[in-house]
């Protein structure tokens, strides 16, 4: 693997995104707007925002990065850019990691803005460190990036890429423990929830908001989120195609 080719790919993706203000706005501004609307919606009952805010701080970046990454990567394939790149001496892993690095840098900025807004301006109450909350938010955004890169290989159009969101993310959203505690679910649903990475993203955020120190469950959640992102990136490299048929 060549670090030069990997960094060159990341630089090219970032240069293209710089000329796409709508995509940048969606990545950086949409999570902030959603969190602000949530704060206003529960302004009369701030304890509700305190309960669900940390979880949504992890979910919103994951969903947005999934959408943006899947559509942007598919656009690269349909325009023939991927075919030209893969005709060069470049490994699939270099290409997919280059994309992941570029979108990962934006994910860090996105998570930083959303966390800063929630803690400093929306007065989100935390028992733990805001830096831990930021770290988990970044991991969740990176997981969304990895999922977007992976599903883009199976879409033939941008519309199909968007259609993957309810198939990939909606079941996780319903079973992650946001609406009902996972321990109160039926056995089958609880077992399914235990293998979905978003469940551990929500659990990690909850650990930070309710515990002053780092717990064993928190380390487990981080390991599952990071491992899931790495696994999905490997699968994305294995399924990467030159172009959309």
Beta strands, then each sheet from edge to edge (+ up, - down):
end
